[in-house]
Amino acid sequence: MIIMYGIKNCDTIKKARTFLEKNNTDYEFKDFREDGLNPVQLKAWISELGWEKVINKRSTTWRNLPDETKENMNETLALVVAEDQPTIIKRPILELSDQVLIGFSEKSYTDSVL
């Protein structure tokens, strides 16, 4: 089963969902705001992919962090910040049976999902 994580009103999420639906790919969607965020799962993503990939440094949430937090960001701090403010997580996160994809591109989805 494919599970997509994100926020339903995010433009990138909308593109990814449209792509999967056009390609008749079944998936489950979990919204960080509505469904919450599992801290164990977040830790697994950060451990597997690195906090630098999971945390979106181009987000408004990142820009609004105190400079001291941004300058001292590491795996432990990323976990704390992302649990408190899940909108800082790069979207979508797509969990497949054998890998985790972050972000959306038609090529990566075509290569890994279809």
C-alpha positions as CSV (number, residue, x, y, z in Angstrom):
1,M,0.0,0.0,0.0
2,I,1.2,3.5,-0.9
3,I,0.8,6.2,1.7
4,M,1.1,9.9,0.9
5,Y,1.7,12.3,3.8
6,G,1.3,16.1,3.5
7,I,-1.2,18.9,3.8
8,K,-4.2,18.7,1.5
9,N,-4.2,22.3,0.4
10,C,-0.5,22.2,-0.7
11,D,-0.1,22.8,-4.4
12,T,2.6,20.1,-4.7
13,I,0.4,17.6,-2.9
14,K,-2.4,18.4,-5.4
15,K,0.0,17.8,-8.3
16,A,1.1,14.5,-6.8
17,R,-2.4,13.3,-6.0
18,T,-3.6,14.2,-9.5
19,F,-0.7,12.3,-11.0
20,L,-1.4,9.1,-9.0
21,E,-5.1,9.3,-9.8
22,K,-4.6,9.9,-13.5
23,N,-2.4,6.8,-13.5
24,N,-5.0,4.7,-11.5
25,T,-2.6,4.2,-8.6
26,D,-4.3,3.4,-5.3
27,Y,-2.9,5.3,-2.3
28,E,-3.9,6.5,1.2
29,F,-3.5,10.2,2.1
30,K,-2.7,11.3,5.6
31,D,-2.8,15.0,6.4
32,F,-0.3,16.2,9.0
33,R,-2.8,18.8,10.3
34,E,-5.9,16.6,10.4
35,D,-4.4,13.2,11.2
36,G,-1.4,14.3,13.2
37,L,2.2,13.2,12.9
38,N,3.6,10.0,14.3
39,P,6.9,10.9,16.0
40,V,8.3,7.4,15.5
41,Q,7.6,7.7,11.8
42,L,9.2,11.2,11.6
43,K,12.3,9.9,13.3
44,A,12.5,7.0,10.8
45,W,12.3,9.4,7.8
46,I,14.9,11.7,9.3
47,S,17.2,8.7,10.2
48,E,16.8,7.2,6.7
49,L,16.9,10.3,4.6
50,G,18.6,12.9,6.8
51,W,17.0,16.0,8.3
52,E,18.3,18.1,5.4
53,K,16.0,16.3,3.0
54,V,13.0,16.1,5.3
55,I,13.0,19.8,6.5
56,N,12.0,22.3,3.8
57,K,14.3,25.2,4.1
58,R,12.3,27.1,1.5
59,S,9.1,27.1,3.5
60,T,7.5,30.0,5.3
61,T,7.7,27.9,8.5
62,W,11.5,27.7,8.1
63,R,11.8,31.4,7.4
64,N,9.8,32.2,10.5
65,L,12.1,30.2,12.8
66,P,14.4,32.1,15.1
67,D,17.9,32.5,13.5
68,E,19.4,30.7,16.4
69,T,17.2,27.6,15.7
70,K,18.1,27.7,12.0
71,E,21.8,28.1,12.7
72,N,21.8,25.2,15.2
73,M,19.6,22.8,13.3
74,N,20.6,19.2,13.6
75,E,18.8,15.8,13.6
76,T,17.5,16.2,17.2
77,L,16.4,19.8,16.8
78,A,14.7,18.9,13.4
79,L,12.7,16.2,15.2
80,V,11.5,18.7,17.8
81,V,10.7,21.5,15.3
82,A,8.9,19.1,12.9
83,E,6.8,17.6,15.6
84,D,5.7,21.0,16.8
85,Q,5.3,22.5,13.3
86,P,4.7,19.8,10.7
87,T,4.3,22.4,7.9
88,I,8.2,22.5,7.9
89,I,8.3,19.0,6.4
90,K,8.9,18.9,2.7
91,R,5.9,17.5,0.9
92,P,4.7,15.1,-0.2
93,I,6.3,12.2,1.6
94,L,5.4,9.0,-0.3
95,E,5.9,5.7,1.5
96,L,6.3,2.7,-0.8
97,S,6.9,-0.9,0.3
98,D,10.6,-0.5,-0.4
99,Q,11.4,3.2,-0.2
100,V,10.4,6.7,0.8
101,L,10.2,9.5,-1.7
102,I,10.1,13.2,-0.7
103,G,8.8,15.9,-3.0
104,F,7.1,15.3,-6.3
105,S,8.4,14.9,-9.9
106,E,6.7,13.0,-12.6
107,K,10.0,11.2,-13.4
108,S,10.5,9.9,-9.8
109,Y,6.9,8.9,-9.5
110,T,7.0,7.2,-12.9
111,D,10.2,5.3,-12.1
112,S,9.3,4.3,-8.5
113,V,5.5,4.0,-8.4
114,L,4.2,3.0,-11.8
